[in-house]
Amino acid sequence: MSFVHQAYSNVYMHMQQLELAHQNLNEAIKLADDIMQNWVLLALLERKMGRQDNSMQICDKILSMDPNNVRAYELKGDFFKTNSQIEEA
């Protein structure tokens, strides 16, 4: 069922209904917290909602579960670059 919530979340994101997308992603993660794609989507969604700190915390969580997750590193690098923290990027 996790994939259903993730699919709904994608639809809601495209419709700019971010709170509904957020709810569905959280449900997807509750059902299967080992699917990294859901965590990455949640980090992207948090960023899109202006919650940069939450997005960074989620990226750190992703990297603690999957130290080779390239997308989490990219998101963190984008955050640092956007905030003029070039050394961290």
Backbone as CSV, one residue per row, in Angstrom:
resi,resn,N_x,N_y,N_z,CA_x,CA_y,CA_z,C_x,C_y,C_z
1,MET,0.805,-1.205,0.000,0.000,0.000,0.000,0.846,1.265,0.000
2,SER,2.075,1.146,0.389,2.955,2.309,0.417,3.025,2.989,-0.951
3,PHE,3.094,2.169,-2.003,3.213,2.721,-3.350,1.978,3.528,-3.748
4,VAL,0.817,3.176,-3.211,-0.412,3.918,-3.517,-0.328,5.321,-2.927
5,HIS,0.102,5.398,-1.662,0.240,6.710,-1.027,1.300,7.557,-1.732
6,GLN,2.377,6.898,-2.156,3.421,7.634,-2.875,2.886,8.148,-4.207
7,ALA,2.091,7.362,-4.893,1.506,7.788,-6.166,0.559,8.965,-5.961
8,TYR,-0.289,8.869,-4.934,-1.178,9.990,-4.620,-0.371,11.248,-4.295
9,SER,0.689,11.070,-3.567,1.531,12.204,-3.207,2.086,12.887,-4.454
10,ASN,2.541,12.097,-5.410,3.061,12.668,-6.662,1.985,13.471,-7.387
11,VAL,0.778,12.929,-7.430,-0.324,13.629,-8.085,-0.601,14.951,-7.376
12,TYR,-0.690,14.900,-6.054,-0.962,16.125,-5.289,0.157,17.149,-5.444
13,MET,1.395,16.692,-5.529,2.506,17.629,-5.729,2.350,18.359,-7.062
14,HIS,1.994,17.632,-8.101,1.815,18.246,-9.415,0.631,19.209,-9.436
15,MET,-0.342,18.943,-8.571,-1.510,19.818,-8.483,-1.277,20.977,-7.493
16,GLN,-0.067,21.034,-6.943,0.293,22.064,-5.960,-0.541,21.975,-4.678
17,GLN,-1.050,20.807,-4.370,-1.764,20.571,-3.109,-0.762,19.914,-2.156
18,LEU,0.127,20.767,-1.646,1.296,20.281,-0.931,0.965,19.605,0.397
19,GLU,-0.029,20.106,1.109,-0.385,19.473,2.387,-0.906,18.048,2.170
20,LEU,-1.724,17.859,1.140,-2.208,16.504,0.836,-1.060,15.600,0.389
21,ALA,-0.145,16.153,-0.370,1.033,15.391,-0.780,1.839,14.981,0.451
22,HIS,1.995,15.901,1.374,2.745,15.650,2.606,2.085,14.541,3.425
23,GLN,0.780,14.610,3.575,0.045,13.588,4.334,0.233,12.203,3.719
24,ASN,0.138,12.128,2.405,0.269,10.836,1.740,1.690,10.291,1.821
25,LEU,2.674,11.154,1.722,4.052,10.678,1.854,4.319,10.170,3.261
26,ASN,3.797,10.866,4.257,3.968,10.385,5.626,3.321,9.021,5.817
27,GLU,2.160,8.824,5.214,1.510,7.514,5.286,2.351,6.446,4.589
28,ALA,2.891,6.786,3.440,3.737,5.837,2.706,4.944,5.436,3.553
29,ILE,5.536,6.405,4.233,6.708,6.125,5.072,6.319,5.284,6.284
30,LYS,5.153,5.547,6.855,4.696,4.722,7.988,4.554,3.260,7.579
31,LEU,4.096,3.050,6.366,3.877,1.684,5.877,5.169,0.983,5.471
32,ALA,6.142,1.754,4.996,7.408,1.162,4.527,8.510,2.210,4.664
33,ASP,9.092,2.271,5.861,10.088,3.319,6.116,11.463,3.013,5.534
34,ASP,11.593,1.901,4.837,12.874,1.551,4.230,12.952,1.910,2.746
35,ILE,11.914,2.528,2.216,11.933,2.926,0.803,12.495,4.342,0.717
36,MET,13.741,4.431,0.288,14.454,5.704,0.274,13.794,6.736,-0.641
37,GLN,13.191,6.287,-1.714,12.547,7.212,-2.645,11.489,8.055,-1.930
38,ASN,10.745,7.449,-1.017,9.736,8.205,-0.274,10.374,9.261,0.610
39,TRP,11.487,8.906,1.242,12.191,9.878,2.075,12.724,11.037,1.237
40,VAL,13.280,10.722,0.067,13.804,11.779,-0.817,12.663,12.690,-1.264
41,LEU,11.541,12.110,-1.628,10.385,12.922,-2.023,9.918,13.808,-0.872
42,LEU,9.956,13.274,0.344,9.561,14.076,1.503,10.530,15.242,1.711
43,ALA,11.816,14.999,1.537,12.799,16.083,1.655,12.553,17.153,0.591
44,LEU,12.274,16.728,-0.632,11.970,17.675,-1.713,10.702,18.470,-1.403
45,LEU,9.699,17.784,-0.897,8.436,18.436,-0.573,8.612,19.448,0.557
46,GLU,9.357,19.074,1.575,9.621,20.009,2.678,10.323,21.259,2.143
47,ARG,11.262,21.058,1.250,11.972,22.191,0.653,11.008,23.074,-0.138
48,LYS,10.149,22.429,-0.910,9.174,23.161,-1.727,8.207,23.950,-0.853
49,MET,7.942,23.440,0.355,7.037,24.105,1.285,7.755,25.173,2.117
50,GLY,9.039,25.379,1.843,9.802,26.404,2.548,10.345,25.960,3.890
51,ARG,10.336,24.683,4.131,10.812,24.128,5.402,12.219,23.551,5.209
52,GLN,13.163,24.445,4.988,14.530,24.037,4.664,15.168,23.195,5.764
53,ASP,14.951,23.599,7.022,15.561,22.846,8.126,15.037,21.417,8.177
54,ASN,13.736,21.247,7.986,13.164,19.895,7.963,13.743,19.079,6.814
55,SER,13.882,19.726,5.669,14.429,19.048,4.495,15.846,18.548,4.776
56,MET,16.642,19.397,5.404,18.018,19.010,5.730,18.047,17.864,6.742
57,GLN,17.160,17.898,7.731,17.099,16.819,8.719,16.714,15.502,8.059
58,ILE,15.794,15.576,7.115,15.391,14.362,6.401,16.559,13.841,5.564
59,CYS,17.302,14.740,4.927,18.486,14.306,4.159,19.491,13.612,5.077
60,ASP,19.689,14.164,6.270,20.600,13.523,7.230,20.089,12.134,7.618
61,LYS,18.785,12.014,7.800,18.193,10.711,8.135,18.403,9.722,6.985
62,ILE,18.184,10.199,5.761,18.404,9.342,4.586,19.838,8.841,4.578
63,LEU,20.774,9.761,4.798,22.188,9.388,4.739,22.593,8.472,5.890
64,SER,21.888,8.559,7.017,22.183,7.621,8.110,21.710,6.211,7.759
65,MET,20.651,6.111,6.948,20.135,4.807,6.527,20.830,4.303,5.262
66,ASP,21.238,5.248,4.416,21.843,4.899,3.123,22.957,5.914,2.830
67,PRO,24.168,5.661,3.356,25.267,6.625,3.231,25.685,6.941,1.795
68,ASN,25.238,6.163,0.839,25.610,6.390,-0.564,24.476,7.003,-1.376
69,ASN,23.484,7.572,-0.708,22.332,8.118,-1.420,22.709,9.448,-2.077
70,VAL,22.934,9.387,-3.362,23.404,10.548,-4.120,22.394,11.690,-4.079
71,ARG,21.132,11.372,-4.172,20.101,12.420,-4.211,20.076,13.223,-2.912
72,ALA,20.270,12.578,-1.782,20.317,13.304,-0.507,21.511,14.259,-0.475
73,TYR,22.654,13.803,-0.988,23.826,14.688,-1.064,23.560,15.868,-1.999
74,GLU,22.899,15.608,-3.118,22.574,16.688,-4.057,21.658,17.724,-3.409
75,LEU,20.653,17.271,-2.685,19.733,18.189,-2.019,20.464,19.040,-0.977
76,LYS,21.337,18.406,-0.213,22.105,19.158,0.784,23.020,20.175,0.096
77,GLY,23.658,19.759,-0.981,24.534,20.668,-1.718,23.772,21.843,-2.299
78,ASP,22.597,21.582,-2.842,21.761,22.664,-3.370,21.381,23.652,-2.273
79,PHE,21.048,23.115,-1.093,20.687,23.973,0.037,21.851,24.883,0.400
80,PHE,23.035,24.302,0.557,24.198,25.102,0.939,24.550,26.122,-0.132
81,LYS,24.454,25.722,-1.390,24.757,26.635,-2.489,23.768,27.807,-2.507
82,THR,22.488,27.499,-2.343,21.446,28.524,-2.332,21.648,29.503,-1.184
83,ASN,22.164,29.011,-0.071,22.355,29.843,1.104,23.769,30.371,1.219
84,SER,24.490,30.363,0.091,25.845,30.901,0.007,26.805,30.262,1.010
85,GLN,26.631,28.994,1.262,27.534,28.252,2.131,28.336,27.304,1.237
86,ILE,29.159,27.899,0.402,29.876,27.153,-0.641,30.801,26.095,-0.039
87,GLU,31.440,26.371,1.081,32.350,25.404,1.687,31.631,24.100,2.029
88,GLU,30.407,24.208,2.568,29.664,23.022,2.946,29.166,22.269,1.723
89,ALA,28.832,23.009,0.649,28.318,22.394,-0.573,29.380,21.495,-1.165
